[in-house]
Every structure is written in structure tokens, then in C-alpha cells.
């Protein structure tokens, strides 16, 4: 099938536009997933009303954790393999 140059340009533009829309949808989904993960991590960080892990606990995420070690009473951390 032979198409004219304007028709070919229109088809190419349509395909390009559809690709951009798909990319934007995928980006929005990824941004939403990152935002939800950040909120979950923040909630874990604020565990116990900003008490962090004052009384111990299990850290089941990768990220920041509030700890309460001092020079006189340092805190130690173990890997999952060591626990």
C-alpha cells in the first residue's frame, strides 16, 4: 500500500503521540509508586511518635532509622544473617 507523504507524516505523528502518552502514563505510575514507598518509609521512620527504635524493634526496610545511642550507651546493629 502506497501512502502519500502527508498521510505518512500524519501516521508517524500519531504513533509518536501515542508513544508519548504511554511514556507519560508509565512515568506517572512510577512516580506514584515512589511516592507511596516514600510515605511508607516515613511512617516507619516516625514509628512510635518519633520514638524511632528507642525500645528496639525490627527494621524491615532500607532507609533512615532513628536510633538513640550515646557514648555511654552505644547501639549496635546486626545483619540479618547475624540475627
Secondary structure as GFF3:
##gff-version 3
##sequence-region A 1 83
A	DSSP	alpha_helix	5	45	.	.	.	ID=ss1
A	DSSP	alpha_helix	47	50	.	.	.	ID=ss2
A	DSSP	three_ten_helix	80	82	.	.	.	ID=ss3
###
